[in-house]
Amino acid sequence: MNDMSSPRPRRNDDGLGPTSDIGARLRALFGAVQDEPIPDRLLDLLEKLDQAESKSSSAKGE
C-alpha cells in the first residue's frame, strides 16, 4: 500500500521544484484510495440498476 508520509524522492533534474512533491503526495493518496474495496452497498445498488435497465429495455422491445 502507498504511504502518503513518504513520497518518492524528487529527482534534481525534473524542473518542477515543489510541484514534484505535491504530485508525489497526490499519487500516494489516490493510490491508497484506488486500493480500497468497493462497498457492498454500492455493488448492490449497481446490480439493482442493471436489473432495472434490463427490464426497461426488454419492455421497450416488446
CHARMM-style PDB file with segment names, atoms N, HN, CA, C and O in Angstrom:
ATOM      1  N   MET     1       0.853  -1.179   0.000  1.00  0.00      PROA
ATOM      2  CA  MET     1       0.000   0.000   0.000  1.00  0.00      PROA
ATOM      3  C   MET     1       0.895   1.238   0.000  1.00  0.00      PROA
ATOM      4  O   MET     1       1.980   1.230   0.581  1.00  0.00      PROA
ATOM      5  N   ASN     2       0.438   2.274  -0.642  1.00  0.00      PROA
ATOM      6  HN  ASN     2      -0.443   2.279  -1.113  1.00  0.00      PROA
ATOM      7  CA  ASN     2       1.204   3.514  -0.684  1.00  0.00      PROA
ATOM      8  C   ASN     2       1.109   4.254   0.632  1.00  0.00      PROA
ATOM      9  O   ASN     2       0.098   4.167   1.329  1.00  0.00      PROA
ATOM     10  N   ASP     3       2.150   4.974   0.972  1.00  0.00      PROA
ATOM     11  HN  ASP     3       2.971   5.045   0.406  1.00  0.00      PROA
ATOM     12  CA  ASP     3       2.193   5.723   2.220  1.00  0.00      PROA
ATOM     13  C   ASP     3       2.350   7.196   1.884  1.00  0.00      PROA
ATOM     14  O   ASP     3       3.339   7.597   1.270  1.00  0.00      PROA
ATOM     15  N   MET     4       1.364   8.011   2.291  1.00  0.00      PROA
ATOM     16  HN  MET     4       0.561   7.685   2.790  1.00  0.00      PROA
ATOM     17  CA  MET     4       1.400   9.437   1.971  1.00  0.00      PROA
ATOM     18  C   MET     4       2.564  10.141   2.646  1.00  0.00      PROA
ATOM     19  O   MET     4       3.048  11.148   2.129  1.00  0.00      PROA
ATOM     20  N   SER     5       3.017   9.652   3.762  1.00  0.00      PROA
ATOM     21  HN  SER     5       2.624   8.834   4.181  1.00  0.00      PROA
ATOM     22  CA  SER     5       4.048  10.360   4.511  1.00  0.00      PROA
ATOM     23  C   SER     5       5.426  10.216   3.883  1.00  0.00      PROA
ATOM     24  O   SER     5       6.349  10.939   4.258  1.00  0.00      PROA
ATOM     25  N   SER     6       5.582   9.306   2.944  1.00  0.00      PROA
ATOM     26  HN  SER     6       4.832   8.719   2.639  1.00  0.00      PROA
ATOM     27  CA  SER     6       6.893   9.142   2.324  1.00  0.00      PROA
ATOM     28  C   SER     6       6.782   9.149   0.801  1.00  0.00      PROA
ATOM     29  O   SER     6       6.817   8.094   0.168  1.00  0.00      PROA
ATOM     30  N   PRO     7       6.649  10.345   0.213  1.00  0.00      PROA
ATOM     31  CA  PRO     7       6.565  10.418  -1.242  1.00  0.00      PROA
ATOM     32  C   PRO     7       7.882  10.002  -1.874  1.00  0.00      PROA
ATOM     33  O   PRO     7       8.930   9.994  -1.228  1.00  0.00      PROA
ATOM     34  N   ARG     8       7.803   9.657  -3.155  1.00  0.00      PROA
ATOM     35  HN  ARG     8       6.952   9.663  -3.680  1.00  0.00      PROA
ATOM     36  CA  ARG     8       9.017   9.267  -3.852  1.00  0.00      PROA
ATOM     37  C   ARG     8      10.025  10.403  -3.809  1.00  0.00      PROA
ATOM     38  O   ARG     8       9.642  11.571  -3.878  1.00  0.00      PROA
ATOM     39  N   PRO     9      11.295  10.080  -3.696  1.00  0.00      PROA
ATOM     40  CA  PRO     9      12.300  11.149  -3.687  1.00  0.00      PROA
ATOM     41  C   PRO     9      12.288  11.895  -5.016  1.00  0.00      PROA
ATOM     42  O   PRO     9      12.158  11.298  -6.085  1.00  0.00      PROA
ATOM     43  N   ARG    10      12.425  13.189  -4.922  1.00  0.00      PROA
ATOM     44  HN  ARG    10      12.531  13.674  -4.054  1.00  0.00      PROA
ATOM     45  CA  ARG    10      12.371  14.040  -6.101  1.00  0.00      PROA
ATOM     46  C   ARG    10      13.709  14.014  -6.814  1.00  0.00      PROA
ATOM     47  O   ARG    10      14.767  14.098  -6.190  1.00  0.00      PROA
ATOM     48  N   ARG    11      13.645  13.898  -8.124  1.00  0.00      PROA
ATOM     49  HN  ARG    11      12.785  13.830  -8.631  1.00  0.00      PROA
ATOM     50  CA  ARG    11      14.869  13.973  -8.913  1.00  0.00      PROA
ATOM     51  C   ARG    11      15.279  15.430  -9.027  1.00  0.00      PROA
ATOM     52  O   ARG    11      14.427  16.315  -9.107  1.00  0.00      PROA
ATOM     53  N   ASN    12      16.561  15.678  -9.035  1.00  0.00      PROA
ATOM     54  HN  ASN    12      17.253  14.959  -8.969  1.00  0.00      PROA
ATOM     55  CA  ASN    12      17.047  17.051  -9.122  1.00  0.00      PROA
ATOM     56  C   ASN    12      16.839  17.652 -10.500  1.00  0.00      PROA
ATOM     57  O   ASN    12      16.810  18.875 -10.634  1.00  0.00      PROA
ATOM     58  N   ASP    13      16.696  16.833 -11.520  1.00  0.00      PROA
ATOM     59  HN  ASP    13      16.720  15.839 -11.411  1.00  0.00      PROA
ATOM     60  CA  ASP    13      16.603  17.350 -12.875  1.00  0.00      PROA
ATOM     61  C   ASP    13      15.178  17.413 -13.412  1.00  0.00      PROA
ATOM     62  O   ASP    13      14.993  17.574 -14.618  1.00  0.00      PROA
ATOM     63  N   ASP    14      14.160  17.292 -12.549  1.00  0.00      PROA
ATOM     64  HN  ASP    14      14.310  17.162 -11.569  1.00  0.00      PROA
ATOM     65  CA  ASP    14      12.797  17.270 -13.070  1.00  0.00      PROA
ATOM     66  C   ASP    14      12.283  18.656 -13.451  1.00  0.00      PROA
ATOM     67  O   ASP    14      11.339  18.757 -14.233  1.00  0.00      PROA
ATOM     68  N   GLY    15      12.867  19.711 -12.929  1.00  0.00      PROA
ATOM     69  HN  GLY    15      13.634  19.629 -12.293  1.00  0.00      PROA
ATOM     70  CA  GLY    15      12.483  21.067 -13.312  1.00  0.00      PROA
ATOM     71  C   GLY    15      11.167  21.543 -12.735  1.00  0.00      PROA
ATOM     72  O   GLY    15      10.717  22.637 -13.076  1.00  0.00      PROA
ATOM     73  N   LEU    16      10.533  20.763 -11.875  1.00  0.00      PROA
ATOM     74  HN  LEU    16      10.899  19.874 -11.599  1.00  0.00      PROA
ATOM     75  CA  LEU    16       9.232  21.144 -11.340  1.00  0.00      PROA
ATOM     76  C   LEU    16       9.301  21.756  -9.950  1.00  0.00      PROA
ATOM     77  O   LEU    16       8.347  22.406  -9.524  1.00  0.00      PROA
ATOM     78  N   GLY    17      10.375  21.571  -9.250  1.00  0.00      PROA
ATOM     79  HN  GLY    17      11.150  21.043  -9.597  1.00  0.00      PROA
ATOM     80  CA  GLY    17      10.511  22.132  -7.909  1.00  0.00      PROA
ATOM     81  C   GLY    17       9.491  21.558  -6.958  1.00  0.00      PROA
ATOM     82  O   GLY    17       9.301  20.342  -6.921  1.00  0.00      PROA
ATOM     83  N   PRO    18       8.816  22.415  -6.175  1.00  0.00      PROA
ATOM     84  CA  PRO    18       7.860  21.932  -5.173  1.00  0.00      PROA
ATOM     85  C   PRO    18       6.663  21.210  -5.789  1.00  0.00      PROA
ATOM     86  O   PRO    18       6.018  20.399  -5.125  1.00  0.00      PROA
ATOM     87  N   THR    19       6.367  21.499  -7.048  1.00  0.00      PROA
ATOM     88  HN  THR    19       6.891  22.158  -7.588  1.00  0.00      PROA
ATOM     89  CA  THR    19       5.248  20.838  -7.712  1.00  0.00      PROA
ATOM     90  C   THR    19       5.466  19.330  -7.776  1.00  0.00      PROA
ATOM     91  O   THR    19       4.510  18.557  -7.720  1.00  0.00      PROA
ATOM     92  N   SER    20       6.703  18.923  -7.890  1.00  0.00      PROA
ATOM     93  HN  SER    20       7.480  19.551  -7.936  1.00  0.00      PROA
ATOM     94  CA  SER    20       7.018  17.498  -7.931  1.00  0.00      PROA
ATOM     95  C   SER    20       6.629  16.823  -6.619  1.00  0.00      PROA
ATOM     96  O   SER    20       6.107  15.709  -6.635  1.00  0.00      PROA
ATOM     97  N   ASP    21       6.871  17.466  -5.503  1.00  0.00      PROA
ATOM     98  HN  ASP    21       7.295  18.372  -5.490  1.00  0.00      PROA
ATOM     99  CA  ASP    21       6.493  16.911  -4.196  1.00  0.00      PROA
ATOM    100  C   ASP    21       4.980  16.807  -4.065  1.00  0.00      PROA
ATOM    101  O   ASP    21       4.466  15.818  -3.542  1.00  0.00      PROA
ATOM    102  N   ILE    22       4.272  17.819  -4.536  1.00  0.00      PROA
ATOM    103  HN  ILE    22       4.690  18.622  -4.961  1.00  0.00      PROA
ATOM    104  CA  ILE    22       2.807  17.799  -4.485  1.00  0.00      PROA
ATOM    105  C   ILE    22       2.282  16.636  -5.319  1.00  0.00      PROA
ATOM    106  O   ILE    22       1.387  15.907  -4.889  1.00  0.00      PROA
ATOM    107  N   GLY    23       2.838  16.469  -6.499  1.00  0.00      PROA
ATOM    108  HN  GLY    23       3.565  17.061  -6.848  1.00  0.00      PROA
ATOM    109  CA  GLY    23       2.408  15.375  -7.367  1.00  0.00      PROA
ATOM    110  C   GLY    23       2.649  14.016  -6.743  1.00  0.00      PROA
ATOM    111  O   GLY    23       1.810  13.122  -6.851  1.00  0.00      PROA
ATOM    112  N   ALA    24       3.786  13.857  -6.093  1.00  0.00      PROA
ATOM    113  HN  ALA    24       4.468  14.583  -6.005  1.00  0.00      PROA
ATOM    114  CA  ALA    24       4.102  12.578  -5.448  1.00  0.00      PROA
ATOM    115  C   ALA    24       3.126  12.289  -4.318  1.00  0.00      PROA
ATOM    116  O   ALA    24       2.688  11.150  -4.155  1.00  0.00      PROA
ATOM    117  N   ARG    25       2.785  13.294  -3.545  1.00  0.00      PROA
ATOM    118  HN  ARG    25       3.141  14.219  -3.677  1.00  0.00      PROA
ATOM    119  CA  ARG    25       1.835  13.097  -2.442  1.00  0.00      PROA
ATOM    120  C   ARG    25       0.434  12.786  -2.974  1.00  0.00      PROA
ATOM    121  O   ARG    25      -0.272  11.946  -2.414  1.00  0.00      PROA
ATOM    122  N   LEU    26       0.031  13.463  -4.054  1.00  0.00      PROA
ATOM    123  HN  LEU    26       0.604  14.145  -4.509  1.00  0.00      PROA
ATOM    124  CA  LEU    26      -1.280  13.180  -4.640  1.00  0.00      PROA
ATOM    125  C   LEU    26      -1.338  11.758  -5.196  1.00  0.00      PROA
ATOM    126  O   LEU    26      -2.342  11.066  -5.022  1.00  0.00      PROA
ATOM    127  N   ARG    27      -0.276  11.320  -5.859  1.00  0.00      PROA
ATOM    128  HN  ARG    27       0.539  11.881  -6.000  1.00  0.00      PROA
ATOM    129  CA  ARG    27      -0.235   9.950  -6.372  1.00  0.00      PROA
ATOM    130  C   ARG    27      -0.345   8.948  -5.229  1.00  0.00      PROA
ATOM    131  O   ARG    27      -1.040   7.939  -5.353  1.00  0.00      PROA
ATOM    132  N   ALA    28       0.329   9.215  -4.126  1.00  0.00      PROA
ATOM    133  HN  ALA    28       0.893  10.034  -4.024  1.00  0.00      PROA
ATOM    134  CA  ALA    28       0.268   8.316  -2.973  1.00  0.00      PROA
ATOM    135  C   ALA    28      -1.144   8.274  -2.395  1.00  0.00      PROA
ATOM    136  O   ALA    28      -1.648   7.200  -2.067  1.00  0.00      PROA
ATOM    137  N   LEU    29      -1.780   9.428  -2.269  1.00  0.00      PROA
ATOM    138  HN  LEU    29      -1.371  10.300  -2.535  1.00  0.00      PROA
ATOM    139  CA  LEU    29      -3.130   9.500  -1.715  1.00  0.00      PROA
ATOM    140  C   LEU    29      -4.124   8.764  -2.601  1.00  0.00      PROA
ATOM    141  O   LEU    29      -4.883   7.926  -2.116  1.00  0.00      PROA
ATOM    142  N   PHE    30      -4.127   9.067  -3.886  1.00  0.00      PROA
ATOM    143  HN  PHE    30      -3.510   9.748  -4.280  1.00  0.00      PROA
ATOM    144  CA  PHE    30      -5.087   8.443  -4.782  1.00  0.00      PROA
ATOM    145  C   PHE    30      -4.770   6.968  -5.002  1.00  0.00      PROA
ATOM    146  O   PHE    30      -5.678   6.179  -5.262  1.00  0.00      PROA
ATOM    147  N   GLY    31      -3.514   6.585  -4.903  1.00  0.00      PROA
ATOM    148  HN  GLY    31      -2.776   7.226  -4.692  1.00  0.00      PROA
ATOM    149  CA  GLY    31      -3.164   5.172  -4.994  1.00  0.00      PROA
ATOM    150  C   GLY    31      -3.756   4.387  -3.842  1.00  0.00      PROA
ATOM    151  O   GLY    31      -4.229   3.265  -4.023  1.00  0.00      PROA
ATOM    152  N   ALA    32      -3.732   4.978  -2.653  1.00  0.00      PROA
ATOM    153  HN  ALA    32      -3.348   5.890  -2.505  1.00  0.00      PROA
ATOM    154  CA  ALA    32      -4.310   4.318  -1.477  1.00  0.00      PROA
ATOM    155  C   ALA    32      -5.822   4.185  -1.625  1.00  0.00      PROA
ATOM    156  O   ALA    32      -6.388   3.153  -1.263  1.00  0.00      PROA
ATOM    157  N   VAL    33      -6.478   5.207  -2.148  1.00  0.00      PROA
ATOM    158  HN  VAL    33      -6.019   6.045  -2.442  1.00  0.00      PROA
ATOM    159  CA  VAL    33      -7.929   5.163  -2.346  1.00  0.00      PROA
ATOM    160  C   VAL    33      -8.281   4.124  -3.403  1.00  0.00      PROA
ATOM    161  O   VAL    33      -9.276   3.411  -3.275  1.00  0.00      PROA
ATOM    162  N   GLN    34      -7.473   4.042  -4.432  1.00  0.00      PROA
ATOM    163  HN  GLN    34      -6.664   4.621  -4.536  1.00  0.00      PROA
ATOM    164  CA  GLN    34      -7.719   3.096  -5.516  1.00  0.00      PROA
ATOM    165  C   GLN    34      -7.654   1.652  -5.022  1.00  0.00      PROA
ATOM    166  O   GLN    34      -8.340   0.784  -5.562  1.00  0.00      PROA
ATOM    167  N   ASP    35      -6.847   1.390  -4.016  1.00  0.00      PROA
ATOM    168  HN  ASP    35      -6.290   2.094  -3.578  1.00  0.00      PROA
ATOM    169  CA  ASP    35      -6.690   0.039  -3.488  1.00  0.00      PROA
ATOM    170  C   ASP    35      -7.818  -0.375  -2.544  1.00  0.00      PROA
ATOM    171  O   ASP    35      -7.906  -1.546  -2.175  1.00  0.00      PROA
ATOM    172  N   GLU    36      -8.682   0.559  -2.146  1.00  0.00      PROA
ATOM    173  HN  GLU    36      -8.611   1.510  -2.446  1.00  0.00      PROA
ATOM    174  CA  GLU    36      -9.772   0.230  -1.233  1.00  0.00      PROA
ATOM    175  C   GLU    36     -10.841  -0.584  -1.964  1.00  0.00      PROA
ATOM    176  O   GLU    36     -11.094  -0.350  -3.146  1.00  0.00      PROA
ATOM    177  N   PRO    37     -11.469  -1.535  -1.273  1.00  0.00      PROA
ATOM    178  CA  PRO    37     -12.523  -2.329  -1.917  1.00  0.00      PROA
ATOM    179  C   PRO    37     -13.790  -1.503  -2.129  1.00  0.00      PROA
ATOM    180  O   PRO    37     -14.032  -0.521  -1.428  1.00  0.00      PROA
ATOM    181  N   ILE    38     -14.585  -1.917  -3.103  1.00  0.00      PROA
ATOM    182  HN  ILE    38     -14.388  -2.715  -3.673  1.00  0.00      PROA
ATOM    183  CA  ILE    38     -15.860  -1.250  -3.367  1.00  0.00      PROA
ATOM    184  C   ILE    38     -16.853  -1.712  -2.302  1.00  0.00      PROA
ATOM    185  O   ILE    38     -16.986  -2.914  -2.071  1.00  0.00      PROA
ATOM    186  N   PRO    39     -17.555  -0.779  -1.645  1.00  0.00      PROA
ATOM    187  CA  PRO    39     -18.507  -1.160  -0.592  1.00  0.00      PROA
ATOM    188  C   PRO    39     -19.633  -2.047  -1.138  1.00  0.00      PROA
ATOM    189  O   PRO    39     -20.083  -1.872  -2.270  1.00  0.00      PROA
ATOM    190  N   ASP    40     -20.075  -2.994  -0.319  1.00  0.00      PROA
ATOM    191  HN  ASP    40     -19.710  -3.137   0.601  1.00  0.00      PROA
ATOM    192  CA  ASP    40     -21.148  -3.910  -0.722  1.00  0.00      PROA
ATOM    193  C   ASP    40     -22.430  -3.164  -1.070  1.00  0.00      PROA
ATOM    194  O   ASP    40     -23.143  -3.557  -1.994  1.00  0.00      PROA
ATOM    195  N   ARG    41     -22.726  -2.101  -0.348  1.00  0.00      PROA
ATOM    196  HN  ARG    41     -22.147  -1.782   0.402  1.00  0.00      PROA
ATOM    197  CA  ARG    41     -23.948  -1.330  -0.630  1.00  0.00      PROA
ATOM    198  C   ARG    41     -23.909  -0.749  -2.033  1.00  0.00      PROA
ATOM    199  O   ARG    41     -24.929  -0.721  -2.721  1.00  0.00      PROA
ATOM    200  N   LEU    42     -22.750  -0.288  -2.460  1.00  0.00      PROA
ATOM    201  HN  LEU    42     -21.921  -0.311  -1.901  1.00  0.00      PROA
ATOM    202  CA  LEU    42     -22.627   0.263  -3.809  1.00  0.00      PROA
ATOM    203  C   LEU    42     -22.770  -0.843  -4.850  1.00  0.00      PROA
ATOM    204  O   LEU    42     -23.426  -0.650  -5.874  1.00  0.00      PROA
ATOM    205  N   LEU    43     -22.167  -1.992  -4.598  1.00  0.00      PROA
ATOM    206  HN  LEU    43     -21.635  -2.149  -3.766  1.00  0.00      PROA
ATOM    207  CA  LEU    43     -22.298  -3.112  -5.531  1.00  0.00      PROA
ATOM    208  C   LEU    43     -23.752  -3.557  -5.653  1.00  0.00      PROA
ATOM    209  O   LEU    43     -24.215  -3.869  -6.750  1.00  0.00      PROA
ATOM    210  N   ASP    44     -24.479  -3.588  -4.528  1.00  0.00      PROA
ATOM    211  HN  ASP    44     -24.103  -3.335  -3.637  1.00  0.00      PROA
ATOM    212  CA  ASP    44     -25.897  -3.948  -4.554  1.00  0.00      PROA
ATOM    213  C   ASP    44     -26.700  -2.937  -5.367  1.00  0.00      PROA
ATOM    214  O   ASP    44     -27.565  -3.316  -6.157  1.00  0.00      PROA
ATOM    215  N   LEU    45     -26.417  -1.668  -5.175  1.00  0.00      PROA
ATOM    216  HN  LEU    45     -25.715  -1.360  -4.533  1.00  0.00      PROA
ATOM    217  CA  LEU    45     -27.116  -0.627  -5.916  1.00  0.00      PROA
ATOM    218  C   LEU    45     -26.848  -0.751  -7.413  1.00  0.00      PROA
ATOM    219  O   LEU    45     -27.770  -0.624  -8.219  1.00  0.00      PROA
ATOM    220  N   LEU    46     -25.609  -0.995  -7.786  1.00  0.00      PROA
ATOM    221  HN  LEU    46     -24.860  -1.098  -7.131  1.00  0.00      PROA
ATOM    222  CA  LEU    46     -25.275  -1.157  -9.201  1.00  0.00      PROA
ATOM    223  C   LEU    46     -25.993  -2.362  -9.803  1.00  0.00      PROA
ATOM    224  O   LEU    46     -26.434  -2.310 -10.951  1.00  0.00      PROA
ATOM    225  N   GLU    47     -26.110  -3.432  -9.047  1.00  0.00      PROA
ATOM    226  HN  GLU    47     -25.751  -3.474  -8.115  1.00  0.00      PROA
ATOM    227  CA  GLU    47     -26.829  -4.620  -9.514  1.00  0.00      PROA
ATOM    228  C   GLU    47     -28.307  -4.301  -9.741  1.00  0.00      PROA
ATOM    229  O   GLU    47     -28.883  -4.716 -10.747  1.00  0.00      PROA
ATOM    230  N   LYS    48     -28.922  -3.567  -8.811  1.00  0.00      PROA
ATOM    231  HN  LYS    48     -28.454  -3.230  -7.994  1.00  0.00      PROA
ATOM    232  CA  LYS    48     -30.327  -3.183  -8.960  1.00  0.00      PROA
ATOM    233  C   LYS    48     -30.515  -2.285 -10.175  1.00  0.00      PROA
ATOM    234  O   LYS    48     -31.501  -2.424 -10.899  1.00  0.00      PROA
ATOM    235  N   LEU    49     -29.594  -1.378 -10.402  1.00  0.00      PROA
ATOM    236  HN  LEU    49     -28.794  -1.265  -9.814  1.00  0.00      PROA
ATOM    237  CA  LEU    49     -29.690  -0.506 -11.570  1.00  0.00      PROA
ATOM    238  C   LEU    49     -29.567  -1.306 -12.865  1.00  0.00      PROA
ATOM    239  O   LEU    49     -30.285  -1.038 -13.828  1.00  0.00      PROA
ATOM    240  N   ASP    50     -28.675  -2.272 -12.896  1.00  0.00      PROA
ATOM    241  HN  ASP    50     -28.092  -2.489 -12.113  1.00  0.00      PROA
ATOM    242  CA  ASP    50     -28.540  -3.135 -14.075  1.00  0.00      PROA
ATOM    243  C   ASP    50     -29.830  -3.907 -14.338  1.00  0.00      PROA
ATOM    244  O   ASP    50     -30.266  -4.025 -15.482  1.00  0.00      PROA
ATOM    245  N   GLN    51     -30.433  -4.427 -13.280  1.00  0.00      PROA
ATOM    246  HN  GLN    51     -30.079  -4.331 -12.350  1.00  0.00      PROA
ATOM    247  CA  GLN    51     -31.681  -5.178 -13.430  1.00  0.00      PROA
ATOM    248  C   GLN    51     -32.800  -4.276 -13.936  1.00  0.00      PROA
ATOM    249  O   GLN    51     -33.565  -4.673 -14.815  1.00  0.00      PROA
ATOM    250  N   ALA    52     -32.902  -3.068 -13.389  1.00  0.00      PROA
ATOM    251  HN  ALA    52     -32.280  -2.746 -12.675  1.00  0.00      PROA
ATOM    252  CA  ALA    52     -33.932  -2.133 -13.829  1.00  0.00      PROA
ATOM    253  C   ALA    52     -33.721  -1.746 -15.288  1.00  0.00      PROA
ATOM    254  O   ALA    52     -34.684  -1.615 -16.044  1.00  0.00      PROA
ATOM    255  N   GLU    53     -32.478  -1.565 -15.680  1.00  0.00      PROA
ATOM    256  HN  GLU    53     -31.696  -1.671 -15.066  1.00  0.00      PROA
ATOM    257  CA  GLU    53     -32.176  -1.215 -17.067  1.00  0.00      PROA
ATOM    258  C   GLU    53     -32.546  -2.369 -18.002  1.00  0.00      PROA
ATOM    259  O   GLU    53     -33.074  -2.141 -19.090  1.00  0.00      PROA
ATOM    260  N   SER    54     -32.276  -3.587 -17.587  1.00  0.00      PROA
ATOM    261  HN  SER    54     -31.847  -3.773 -16.703  1.00  0.00      PROA
ATOM    262  CA  SER    54     -32.624  -4.758 -18.401  1.00  0.00      PROA
ATOM    263  C   SER    54     -34.133  -4.873 -18.568  1.00  0.00      PROA
ATOM    264  O   SER    54     -34.620  -5.137 -19.667  1.00  0.00      PROA
ATOM    265  N   LYS    55     -34.868  -4.676 -17.490  1.00  0.00      PROA
ATOM    266  HN  LYS    55     -34.473  -4.461 -16.597  1.00  0.00      PROA
ATOM    267  CA  LYS    55     -36.331  -4.734 -17.559  1.00  0.00      PROA
ATOM    268  C   LYS    55     -36.871  -3.644 -18.467  1.00  0.00      PROA
ATOM    269  O   LYS    55     -37.790  -3.883 -19.249  1.00  0.00      PROA
ATOM    270  N   SER    56     -36.307  -2.454 -18.368  1.00  0.00      PROA
ATOM    271  HN  SER    56     -35.560  -2.260 -17.733  1.00  0.00      PROA
ATOM    272  CA  SER    56     -36.761  -1.329 -19.174  1.00  0.00      PROA
ATOM    273  C   SER    56     -36.504  -1.575 -20.660  1.00  0.00      PROA
ATOM    274  O   SER    56     -37.369  -1.306 -21.495  1.00  0.00      PROA
ATOM    275  N   SER    57     -35.336  -2.077 -20.984  1.00  0.00      PROA
ATOM    276  HN  SER    57     -34.634  -2.295 -20.306  1.00  0.00      PROA
ATOM    277  CA  SER    57     -35.010  -2.306 -22.393  1.00  0.00      PROA
ATOM    278  C   SER    57     -35.814  -3.474 -22.963  1.00  0.00      PROA
ATOM    279  O   SER    57     -36.166  -3.451 -24.143  1.00  0.00      PROA
ATOM    280  N   SER    58     -36.113  -4.497 -22.153  1.00  0.00      PROA
ATOM    281  HN  SER    58     -35.828  -4.516 -21.195  1.00  0.00      PROA
ATOM    282  CA  SER    58     -36.916  -5.619 -22.652  1.00  0.00      PROA
ATOM    283  C   SER    58     -38.370  -5.203 -22.827  1.00  0.00      PROA
ATOM    284  O   SER    58     -39.042  -5.707 -23.727  1.00  0.00      PROA
ATOM    285  N   ALA    59     -38.872  -4.305 -21.996  1.00  0.00      PROA
ATOM    286  HN  ALA    59     -38.326  -3.896 -21.265  1.00  0.00      PROA
ATOM    287  CA  ALA    59     -40.243  -3.818 -22.126  1.00  0.00      PROA
ATOM    288  C   ALA    59     -40.397  -2.969 -23.383  1.00  0.00      PROA
ATOM    289  O   ALA    59     -41.452  -2.998 -24.016  1.00  0.00      PROA
ATOM    290  N   LYS    60     -39.386  -2.227 -23.750  1.00  0.00      PROA
ATOM    291  HN  LYS    60     -38.528  -2.203 -23.236  1.00  0.00      PROA
ATOM    292  CA  LYS    60     -39.440  -1.404 -24.957  1.00  0.00      PROA
ATOM    293  C   LYS    60     -39.368  -2.263 -26.210  1.00  0.00      PROA
ATOM    294  O   LYS    60     -39.902  -1.889 -27.254  1.00  0.00      PROA
ATOM    295  N   GLY    61     -38.712  -3.409 -26.110  1.00  0.00      PROA
ATOM    296  HN  GLY    61     -38.278  -3.713 -25.262  1.00  0.00      PROA
ATOM    297  CA  GLY    61     -38.551  -4.291 -27.256  1.00  0.00      PROA
ATOM    298  C   GLY    61     -39.801  -5.085 -27.585  1.00  0.00      PROA
ATOM    299  O   GLY    61     -39.901  -5.652 -28.674  1.00  0.00      PROA
ATOM    300  N   GLU    62     -40.754  -5.139 -26.670  1.00  0.00      PROA
ATOM    301  HN  GLU    62     -40.673  -4.679 -25.786  1.00  0.00      PROA
ATOM    302  CA  GLU    62     -41.973  -5.925 -26.901  1.00  0.00      PROA
ATOM    303  C   GLU    62     -42.977  -5.183 -27.716  1.00  0.00      PROA
ATOM    304  OT1 GLU    62     -44.054  -5.708 -27.996  1.00  0.00      PROA
TER     305      GLU     62
END
